[in-house]
Amino acid sequence: MNKIVFTTKRGFYTVVTLFLMLALSSQAQDDFVKKSFATAAPLYENLLKTTEGNFKDYPHALYPDGRLKYLQIDEWTGGFWPGALWYMYEFTKDDKWRKHAEAWTNSLETNQYNTQHHDIGFMMYCSYGNAIRFNPNPKYQEILVQSAKSLCKRYSPVVGSIQSWNKRKSKGNINTWEYPVIMDNMMNLELLFYAAKVTGDTIYKHIAIKHAEQTMKNHIRADYSSYHVVNYDPQTGKVLHQQTLQGFSDNSTWARGQAWGIHGFTTTYRETKDERFLKTAIGLADFFIKHPNLPKDKIPYWDFNVGQPGYKPDWNFNPQQYQPTPRDASAAAITSSALLELSTYVKGAKAKLYRNTAIQMLKSLSTDAYLNTDQANPYFLLKHSTGNLPSNNEVNVPLIYADYYFLEALLRYQKLTAK
């Protein structure tokens, strides 16, 4: 063993001071993680009491009057609440969180057969995918594989993509979306990669890769900004429209859509090691974090191009109705989580940039401006997210998926710093 010998008091005190500074720095970094989970605990205890015995309605957000907004089992956010409870258990190791996480996860069992939309990945992998990490129950694996089978039923080899929504009118009823695919759908591919690994059946991975390739080709612009919705002709696979539903305009960049892309392509690279997907994740990330309209605290406006010249909405937008421009904490939470993983796939200055930006985002979200330390509402951890502003729906409210990805990012940060 090598020994370090200090020959002077000055040298001794200098090194001791250095060690103390490093220790205090590490402690300061961990403080925002501990603070956030400590803030979550009483809020989630309130939410558990409010939802006790009710495994049919899944907490989603708040109505403008402060009432708790629920969605049902077949809606897209059902898996985030049990997922958040699993993250609480992962951080605290307290069995009370595990008990509730298992109960809420098990309540979603029948959803494995849901083929009505693409969000089964969100619903089942955020719940059962977390559950199986702590309880390798064969039944959980069966449920996840069946969920992947259900998702694959929405895949068209002609289009080369998984259909997100059923046929519907576009925003403003300008046209009909025959086969709409949205950027959010990238988040569901992780379920397919999981199914491929545990079954050995390559069809799941094949579909996931084909979908990612089409998204890369048709959702992403030359500058790595992104379209929210691409509408295909189901008979030919031809792109009919590139539009938005929740963004400002068809040619703008909806912040959460960009976040879904960063996270989804980072996951796809992890599962495939295909450099094309890494390049795409990097491009999407660089657009997000280097955009001149990204605020100093790194929490984006709900769309990067709100009110800017050259971006005209196809809906009745009244800028005076939304002042100041609403932020989207959920987009920051998703992006911070993605950047932490992405930082491990790149080197040098790029890795440092992604890691430091993610930490900036997490520290901002951990301040009283965004963290619900004053219990402005009794249930959710993060404030100031935006769901669907063009529909005037869920503007500047807490959202369960913002909490979920924030906790995911905090745990990823903790694991990275532990290494």
N, C-alpha and C positions, 0 to 999 in steps of 0.2 A: 504494500500500500504506500503510495506517495504521501509525504508529509509536507505541509506548508509551514515554514518557520518564520515568525515575525520577529525581527531584530530590534524594532523600535516601538515605543508606545504609539507614536504617530501612525505608523503603519498598521498596528493592531486596531486602533480606533477607526481608521479609515475603512478597513475591511469589515469591521463590526457594523459600522454605519451603513455600508453598502448592503450587507445582509438584511439589516433592519428595513432599509428602504425597499428592497425587493419583496420582503415579507409583507410590508404594509401595502405595497402596490398590489400584490396578489389578493390581499384581504379586501382592498377597495374594489377590485374587479369582481370579486365574489359577492360583495354586498348587494349589488343591484339584482343578482339572481335570488339571493335569500329574501330580499325585500319583496320581490315580485311574487314568489311562492307564498310568503307569509301574508301578503295582501289577498291572494287568491283564496286562502283557506276559509276565512269566515264568510266570504261571498258564496263560495261553493257549498258551504254548510247550509246557508240560507236557501240556496237553490235546491238542495237535496230535500230539505224540509218542505219546501213548497211543492215539489213534485213527488213526494213520498207515496209509494204505492201506485203511481200512475206511469205505466210503462207504454203508453200509447201516444203521448204528446211529448215531443222533444224540444227542449228550450233552444230558442233560435236568436231572439233579439228583444228589443222593447218597442212598444208602440209609442207614439208621440206623447200620450198621456201617462206614460210610465208603466203601463200594464205589461206583464210578461207575454211575449209573443212565442207561440209554439208552432212547430210544423209536425206533420204526422209521419208515420213510419216510412211511407213511400216517397217522402221529400228528400232533398239532397243533403241536408245538414244533420241528419239523425245520428251519424257516427261521431260527430265532433264532441258531443257531451261525454259519452263514455270514454272517448280518446283523451279528453282533458283530465278525466278522473284517473286514467292509467298513468298519465304524466305526473299527477299529484302523488300517486303511489310510488312511481319511480324515484321521485326526488326525496320524499319523506320516509319511505319504507314503512309507512303506517298502514296496517292491515285494514283500517276502516275505509280508506280510499279504495283499496283493492276489492273489498266486498261490494261497494257500490259500483265500481267499474265493471265487475263481473255481471252484476244484476242488469245494468243498463246495456251491456254488450249482448247478453243472452236475449234481451227483449227484441233484438233485431233479427233473430234467426230466420223468420219467414221471408225476410227481405232478400235472401239469397236467390230467390226465383224472380226478382223484379227485373223485367225487361223493358220497362216503359221509358227509360231514359239512360243516359250514360253515367250517371252519378253513383252507380253502385260501388265504384272504386272508392269514392269519398266515404260512402256510408259504411262499407264493410271492412275496408282495409284500415281505416282510421280507428275502428273499434276492434274487430277480431284480429287484425294485423298487429295491433299492440298487445292484445290479450295473449296471443300465442307466444309472445316473447317471454312472458312470465309463467305461462301455463301451457306446456306443449301437449294440449289435449287433442287427440286425433279427430275429435268431432269438430274442433275449430278449423283444422286443416280441410276437412270435408266441406264445411260451410264456405270457406274461402275459395276452394276449387269450384264449387257449384256457382258461386258468385261470379267467378271468371267466365264460366260457361255462359251464364246469363248475359254478361257484357259482350261476349263474342257474337251473340245472336244479332247484335246491332251493327256488325261489321259487314261491309260490302266489298268484295274483291274488285268490283268494277270501279268503285270510287277510291278504294284503297284506304278507307277511313271508317272509324266507328261513328255512327250517326249520333249526334248529341241530343237534339230534340226531334220530336215528330214534326211532320209538315205543319207549318204555321205561317201567319202573316209576319212580315218584317216590321220593325219599328216604324211608326207612321203609316203603316199599311201601303207602303210604296210598291212592294212586290211580295211574292210568296216565296218562302224558304222551303224548297222541295226536300233537300237533304242537308240541313244545317249542321256544321261542325264548328265547335267553339274552342278557343285556346284552352279553356278550363279542362278540356278532355285529356290534355297531356298528364294531368294529375292522376288519372285512373289507370295508367299503364303499369304502375308499380304492382297492382293486383295481378295483372297478366304475367309479368316477369316472375312473380312469386309462384303462380300456378305452374309455369313451365319448369321451374326448379324442382318443385316437390313431386310433380307427376312424371317428369321426363318427356312430356309431350311438347314438341317444338311449335305446335300450332299457336299456342298462346304468345310465345316470343315473336313468332313471325307476324302476327297481327299487330302486336305492339310496335314493332319496328316499322312496318308498313305505314301505320298511322303516324308515327313520328316523322317519317320521311315526307308524307303528304303535308303535314303541318309545317314542316321546315320549308317546303316548296311554296305553299300557297298562303300561309298566314304571316310570313315574315318578309318585311320590305328590305330593300337594299341597305338601308341604314340600321337595320335590326330593330326598328320599331315594329309593331305588330297590329294586324287586324284582329278584331274580336271574333267575328263570324265569317266563315266562308260557306257559301251555298253552292252545292253541286247538283248537276243533273244526274239523278240516280240511274238513268238508262245508259248514259255515255261516260260519266265521270268528269264531264267538262265543268270548269268553274263558271258559275253563272253570276255570282255577286261576291264582293268582299266588303263587309259592312260591320256595323256594331249594334249592339242592343243596349249595353250599359255604359258605353263611352260617350264622349261629347259629339263626335261626328265620325263618319265612315272612314275618314283619312287621319283621324287623330289616334293617340295611343292611350288607351284606357289603362290606368296604373295597375289595377289588379290583374288584368289580362296579361300584362307584361310580366308581372310577378309569377303568375301561373306558368308562363313559358320558361322563365329562369329555373324554377323549381323542377318542372317536368323534364326539361332537357338535361338538367344535371343528373336527375335520377336515371334517365335513359342512358346517359353515358356511363354511369356507375354499373348498370346492368349489362351493357354491351361492349364497353371500351372502344366504341366506334368514334374516331376522332371528329367525324362530321358533327356529331351531337355535342361534343365538347366545344367545338368552334361556335356552334349556335348558342349554347348556354353562355359562353363568354361574350358574344356579340350582344345578346339580349341584356346581360348584366351591365355591360359597359354603357349601353344606351341609357339604362335606368339611372345608374349612379353618377354619370357624367352629364346628365341633361341639365341645361342652364335653368330650367324651371323647377328643379328639385330644391326645396327649401333647405336652409342651412342645418336644420335639425334632422334632415334625411327622411322625414315622414312626408310622402308625396301628396300632392293634390289628387283628387279622385281621377283626374285625367291630366296628362302632361300638357295638353294644348287648349285648355279651356280659355275661350275668348281671344285666342291669338289670331292674327291675320292669316287668312288662307284656310281656316277651319270653320265651316259653316254647318250647324246642326240641322237635321231634318225634322226637328221637333220644336215646340214652342218654348224656347229657352229665355227666361227672364233673369238676367244677371243680378238684378237688384234683389231677387228672391233668395239668392244664395251668397250672402256676404257675411264674413269673408269666405272665399272659395273653400268649400269643405275639403278636409284631408281624408285620407283613407289609411287608418292605422293597420287594417288587415293586410293591405298591400305591403306595408313595411315589415310586418311580422313574417309574411310568406317569403319576402325577398331576403330578409336577414337570415332566416333558416337556410335558404338555398345558397346564399353567399358563403356561409360557414362551411358547407360541404364542398362547394365549388373551389374554395381556397385550398383544399387538400389535393386537388387535381392539377393545379398549376404551380409555378415556382416563382421565386424572387419577388420583384416589385408587385407583380400581379396578385400573387397570393397575399401579400401584405395589404394591398389595397382592398381586396375583398374581405379579408378578416377584419380590418380596422373599420371599414364602412359598416359591416354587420354589427360590430360592437357599438359604433355610434348610434345606429338605429335602435339597438336594444337598450342602450342607456337613455335615449330620448323617450322610448316607450315606458321606461321605468321611472320617469319623472312624474310629478303630480299632474302635469299637463295632460298626460295620457293614461296613467295608471290610476285606477279607481280607489285611491287611498282615502278619499273623503267620503266614500260610499255614496257618491252622487246617485248611484242606483244600487240596490241591495244584492245583485246577482252576478254581474259580469266583471271581468278583470280590466279590460281595456275600453277606453272611451274613444269617440271620434273616428268611427269607421263609416264608410258609405257603401251601401248595397247597390241600389239602382236609382241614381239621381234622375235620369230622364223620365222615369215613372214616378218621381217624387216619393220613392219608397225606400225606407231605411237610410235616411240622410242624417249624418252626424249622430250615430247611435252606437251602442255596443253590439257586437255580433259574435256568436259562439265560435265561428271559425277563426276570427282574429285572436281570440284567447288560445285556441288550440295551437295555431302555428307559432304564437309567441312563446308558449310553454315548450314547444318542440325546439325552437331556436335557443332558448335558455339552456335546455339540457344538452343540446349540441355544443354550445359554447363551453359548458362545464366540462364535457368530455374532452374537448380539444385542449383546454387549458390544463387538464389533469395529465394529458400526455406530455 
